[in-house]
Amino acid sequence: MNASLPSWRALITKMTAAIDDEALRKMAMRDASDPMRKAEIILNLVKQGNVNVQDHEVIRDALYRKNAPVVPGQLANSLAQLIYTHGSNVKVLTTNFDDIIEKALYGYFDESRVGAYSISQVDSWRAWGETTGNIGVMHLHGLVRQGQNPEIPIILTESQFLKYGARVRAAISDAIDGACTIFVGLSMSDPNLIGPLYQSAGSTAPRFALVVPTKKAGASAEESARYAIGSARYLEEKLNLRPIFLRSYSQLNQVISDLALASVEPARYLTDGESPDSLVYGDRLARALDTCYAAIGCAEEDRVPMGRAGADFNERLYQALIIPGGPLDVLKRMGLLYRTTKLGGPDGENFGLSLWLRTRDRQVARESYSLCMVGTSTFTHREEWSMRREVPITSDTPFAAAQAVYQGSRLVANVVPSPTSQIWRGVVAAPVLLVASGSDKNINGEPADILTIGAVTLNSTHLVTDLDDGDEADAEEFSIIKRLKAMHYDDLIASLQKAAEFVLNLA
């Protein structure tokens, strides 16, 4: 999901598009069965209309967008860094069908040294990993690539889980035996995971599960977190598994990234926090935010730059929008390729750039985990009271900047016009990453010290995606952003990071 692929449930829902019979397709959409049972039903219905279709083809078409190569997200890249720091001592197992982790590993290992295996190739996977310099990825449920043959068996449906479950449990049991194990982004209700843990609960080897609690319907984020913590006690008591609860997927990314940093800077990371040289996450983040707020013209206690500093900062945001390699420069070049509607002017598409920073702890009024919009290119801010002070980072936030930080990845969304802002129709948001704020160590040429310090948003006067309510919009209402192919969209996201570095004087 961190690389913008669907969740398990979303994948199964998208598979219903392959059912030819409209009535059956609508019934499948409404089916509230267990996901494994629903997947079984959907594949059977698909094959009724097309006896030649293979399971992996249905999954592939639902998993990937056509002609859109998947790029690893921050989480996969952080995992690759951590794996690289420990080399041959690491075993990698995934329940995902995609090859995102392999693509991330290519940035740290020679491509010929990265192997992908299915549950039918356990012996080959073990043998591959015994050679120094090799890293093998075990796909417990099979591997479905874009434009390539799959690694079978594919395990998604109820009958497939029953058929191959014993093999999966055996592979997991062998891998975790005596090992420090970290479960990342997994549902801890899968019997193929719970079984091996229960059987080896007497092990003294440390085991951790990194968990972002799901917000329960009708409950607050705090209530949902308390429920998750309470319901997870059995993980410690019965399975000897320590759950680590995080407030967002951005924090999950950060944990993995910091584990890699701690691996190459152990002395500075394992301090008591009193040393100004400490790389402990909280200390590092506090120093980094102070540096960023000072860079935009804030005094020590300011939430946002005010007066002359506010005017200067908003002018700098406008300059960041139009600098070479900035968002507007990239979009104008794309306009020549896509022959889109006019960019700029009273009858064309226009854009605004805003920067959001994590709220500093000493300035928190209500939410300890929140963002503050510190400036925008579209107007000059002079009075502190005129800016929204805190936006909580939660799963149900209506603010794209906070949603990007919560998800730990870029996003695109339409905007419902508000009484105070009628001009904006769409927004692109991406987390802002600060590198080497405390350590200049590299891991195979990439910075080991990475912090998510906020988000940058690009607002458009046009729609950037299809309307949620299904209503049709005129072609001229849509932004050039909606038309961008995957690689050009990546260029736009890179331009947002460049713009953020420009306004923060970090380049």
N, C-alpha and C positions, 0 to 999 in steps of 0.2 A: 504493500500500500504506500510505503514511503517513496516508491518510484512511480506513483500514480497508476498502479494496477489495482483491479478490484479486490475486495475482501472475499473470503470464502463464500459468504452468503450472497454477495453481489455477483460473484462469478456464476453461481448456480442460477440466480435470477436472469442473468444475461443469456444463459444457455437456452432459455425458453424461446428466444428469437429464432432458433433453428427448427421449431415445430411448425410444420407446414399448415396443419389444420387450425384455422383461426379460433374456433370454439374451444378446442383442446388447449391451445396456447393460452387463452384467457383463463381457463380453469387452472392451468399449471401456475400462472402468475399468482392466483389467489390461494394456492395450496400452502397451508401453514405446517406441513409435515417437517419432521426432523431433516436437516440439510442432506444427510447421507441418503435417507429414504427418498427425498424429493429429487435428488440427482439421479437416482435409479429410475424413477418415474419419467423424468424428462428425457433421459437417453433412450428409454424404451419407446416413448412417443415420437422422438426424432427418427428412430430407425423404422417405425411404421411407415413413414413417408419417404424414407431413403435407406434402403437396406444396405447400400454400399458404403455409407458413411461410417467412419471409425470414431471411437470415443475421443481419441486425442485431437481429432479435427474439430469436433464440437467444442471441446475445451479451448483449443487454440484460438478459434474465431471469437469466443467470448472473452478470452483473457487479454488478447492484444488488439490494438487498433490497427487497421490495415495501413500498410506503408508508413508505419510510425515506429521506428526502432526504439526499444526501451533503453533508457539511460539510468544507471544506478543512482539511487538517491543518497542522501547524506548518511543514512543508517548503514547501507551496504558498504559505502566507502570507509566508514569508521570501523566496521567489522573486518574489512580487508586489512586495514592498518593494524588492528589488534592481532589478527592472525599472523601477519607478517612478523610482528615483534617476537612471536613465540615459535615461529617456524614449524619444524617437524613435530613439535610436542602437541600440536593441535589436531583434533578430529572435528570435522565440520559435517553436521547432519541438518537437513532442512526438510520440511513438509511442503515446501512450495514447488509448483510445477515449473516456474520460470527459471531462467539461467542468470538472473541479475547478480547473484553473489559471485558467479564465475567471472562475469564482466568486470565487477569491481576488483576481483583478485588479479585480473590482467594488468592492473595498474601497479602491482607490487611484485608479481611473479612473472617469469617468462611464460607466454601463453602455452608453450609446449609442456610446461610443468604443472598445469592446472587440469585435473581430470574430473569428469562428471560421470556419476554412476547411479544405477537404480538398485532396488532391493534385491534383484536377481543377480547382482554382481558384487556381493559383499566381499567375497574372497579377493577379487581383483582390486577392490577399493582398499582393503587392508594392505595388500602387497604394494600398491602404488604409494601409499603413505609411508612405507618403511624406508623409501629411498630419500636421502637428504636432498632438500630443495624442491621436492614434490608436495603438492597439496591436492587432496581429492575431496570432492563434495558428494556426499551420499544423499540422493533424492529419495527419501523414504516412500513417497507416493508417486514416483515416476517423474520424468522430465519432458516438458512440452516446449519445444523451441519455435522461434519464428523462422519459417522457410527451411526447416531441417527435419530430419527424421526424429521421432521421439525415442526416449529410453523407457522401455516398458518393464514391468507392468505399470499401467496407470491405475491408481487407487483413489477413487472418489466416492463411489456408490456403496451402499450397505453391503451388497454381496461381495464386492471387491475387498472391503475391509475385513469381512469374515474369512475370505479365502486367503488373504496374505497377512492378516494381523499377526500370526505367530512369528513370521519372518521379521516383521518390523520390530516387534517387541524384543526378539533375540538380538537384533542389530543394536538397538538402543541399550539393552542390558550390558552387552559387551563393551560398548563405547564409554558408558558412564562408570564402569567398574574401576574404583580407585581413583577416579579423575575429578578434578575441580570442574563442575558443570554449570554452564550458564544457559538458561532457557530465555530466549529473546522473542517477545511478540507472539507467544504461543498461547492457545487456549489450554489451560491446565485441566480440562475435563475429558480430553481424548484418552480413551482406555488404553491405547497403544503407548501412551506416555506414562499414565498413572500406574499401569501394571508393573513395568520394570522398576519404578521408583518404590512402589509398595514392597516388592519382593526383596529389595536391597536397602530397606529403610534403616537397617542396623549399621550401614556403612558410616565411617567417620569422615569420608571425603566431603568437602564443602559443596553445596548445591544451592544455586540461586535462581529465582524466577523474576525477571524484570517485567513489571505489570503496570499498565495504565488502566485504572478502574473505569469500567463503562458507566456512564451516567444512566441511572434508572429513571424510567418514566415517572413524572410527577414528583421526583425527589431533587433536592439541591445537589450540587457537586460535593459538598461536605458530607451530606447524608449518604450519598452513593459511595464515597470513599470509606466512610465508617462501616458501611455494610460489607464492602469488599474485604476490608481488613478483618472484620469479624468472621466472615464466611471462609476466609483463607487460613484460619488457625489450624485446621486439620492438616494443611500442607506441611506445617512444621511438626505437629504432634504425631501424625501418622506416616508421613513420607520423608521426614528429615530434610525438608526443602524450605529454604528461607525466601519468602517473597519480599521483593523490594518494590514498594509502591511509588509511582511517579505521577506528577500532575499533568504531564503532556508527553506526546511522542517526541517533541523536541528535547525534553529532558532525557528520554530513553536514548536518543542519539548521543546526547552529551555524556551519559554514563559510559557508553562504549568508547567514545572518543577519549574520555579522561582515563579509562583503563589503559589505553595505548600510551597516553602521555606518561602515566605513572610507571609504565614498563620501561620507558627510556629515561625517565627522570625520577627514580625511586627516592633518592635522598631528599630532594626538594619537595616531593609530593607527600612523603610520610613525616611531615613536621607537625608541631603542635598548633600551628596557626599563628604563633606569636612573631615568627620571623617575617620581615618584609620581603624575603626571598621565597616565601611559601608559594607553591603552586596548587594548593588545595583549592577546589573549585570555588567555594564561596568567597575566599580571599581574592582569588584571581578575578572573579566576576566583578566584585566591588571596586577593585582598582581600575579595571577596564571601563566600567561605566563612568567613574569619575573622570577618566581621561576623555571619554566621548562627550560627556556633558560640557566639560571645559572647552573642547574643540569647537562646539557650536555656540559658545559665548555665554554659558551659564556660570554663575557664581556657585559656590559650594552648596548653598541651600536652595538654589533655583530649580524649579521643575521644568521650565522652558526658558529659552532666551527672551529677554524683554527689552522694550524700548529700541534703542539704536541697534543693539545686538540682535533683536528679533528681526528687524528690517534687513540687516546684513545677512542673516542666516536664510531668510526666505529668498533673497536675491541669489544666494549661493545655490539653493535648491533649484531655482529656475535655470541657473547656468548648468547645473548637473543634468538637467533634462535635455539640454541642447549640445553638450560637449561632444567632440568626436568619440564615437563608440558608446555614447549615451543612448537612452531609450528613443528619443525623437530621431536621432541620426540613424539608428538601426531601422526604425519603422519607415523612414523615408526611403531608405535603400530597398526595403521589402516592397514598398509601394510600386516601385518600377517593375518588380517581378510579378506581383499579383494584379497589377492594373486595377487597383481598388479605388474607392471613392476618394475625393480630395482630402488631403491632410492639412489642417490649419485653416484659419480664416472663419468668417461668420457662417459660411455654408458648408464647412468641412468638418472633419473629425479633429477634436482638440483633446489635449491631455494635461493632467496635473500630477505632480510628484510629491509624495509626502513621506516623511521619515518618522518612525515610531521607535522609541527606545524602552528597554525594560525600566520600570520604575525603581529608583534607588530605595533601599530598605528604610533609610532614615526619613524618606519623604512619603512613605506609604500612609494613606489615610484610611482606606477600607480594605483593599485587596493586596495581599502580600505578593501575589504573583500576577502582575499586570503590566500593561504597556501604556506609555504616554505618547500622544502625537506631539512631537516637539516642533514641527514646522511643516509648511506646505508651500509649493511654488506659486499657488494661485492667488494668494493674498498676503498682505503684510501683517504680521502679528506684533502688537505692541503691548497689550495688557495681558497679564497672566490669567485673569479670570475668564477671558474670552475663549480659552482653549479647553477642550475636554481634558480633565486631569488624569483619570484612570479608566482603563478598559480591561476588565478581568480576562485572563487567558483561560478559556473554558471550551468544552466541546460544543456548546450551544450558543456561543457568542455570535452576534450578528455582524461583527466587524471582521473584514477580510484579513486585516493585519494580525489580529489576535488568533484567527483561525489558522493562518499560515504558521504561526509559532506553535500553536497547539498541535497541529499535524506534523510539524517539522519538515514541511515541504511547500513548494510553490502551489498556488491555486489561482483559478480564474472564475469570476462570478459576476452575474448581473447585480445591479444595485437598485433597490427600491427608492425612488426619489423621496427626500425628507423635506419638511417645511423649510429647513435652513439650507438645503442644497438640492435644487431642482435640476441642475445641469448634468449631473453624473448619471450614466446609465450602466457602466461596467467598471470592473476593477481587476487588476492583476496584483497579487501580493506574493512576496517571497521573504523568507527569513534573511536577516543580515548577519553574516559571519565575520568575526574578527579573528585574525590569525596572528600567532606569535606575540600575544600581548604580554606573556610572562616568560616564555621559553623560546629560544631560537633553534631548538633541536628539530631535525627533520627525520621522517621515517621513509626511507627510500626516495628522498627528494621532495616529499610532501610535508608541510608543517605538521608537527605533532600537537601543537597548542592551538585549538580551535574553540571559539566561544560563540554561541548564539546570543546576540546582544539586543535584538529587536527585529523589526521588519521594515520593508520599504514597499510602498504601494504606488501603482500607476493607474490613475483614474482616467476613464474615457467618456466622452459625450455620446458614445454609441454602445450598443449591446455587444458583449464579448462572447456570449454563448447563447444557445437556444433558450427560449422562454420556458420556465418550469411548468407553467399551466397549459402548455401545449398549443397556445395561440400562435398564429403565424405572424411574422414581422416582415416588413418590406426589406428588400435587399440593402437599400441605402441606410437602413437603421443599424446594420451590423458593422462592427469594427473590423479593421484589417487584422486585429489580433485573432479573431475567430477563424480567419482563413489560413493562418500560419501553419506550415507543416512542422513536424516535430523538431527538426534541426534548427529551423528558423525561430521557433518558440524558445529553444534553448539559448539562442543568441540574444533574444530579448531579455530572458532571465539574467544572463551574464551582464547585460547592460545595466540592469537594475542594481546589481551588486557593485558594478563600477561606479554608478552614480552615488551610491551610499558611501563608498570609499572616498569619493571626491568631496562630498559635503562634510565628512568627518576628518578630512585631511589625513587619511590612512594609506593612500596609494604609495 
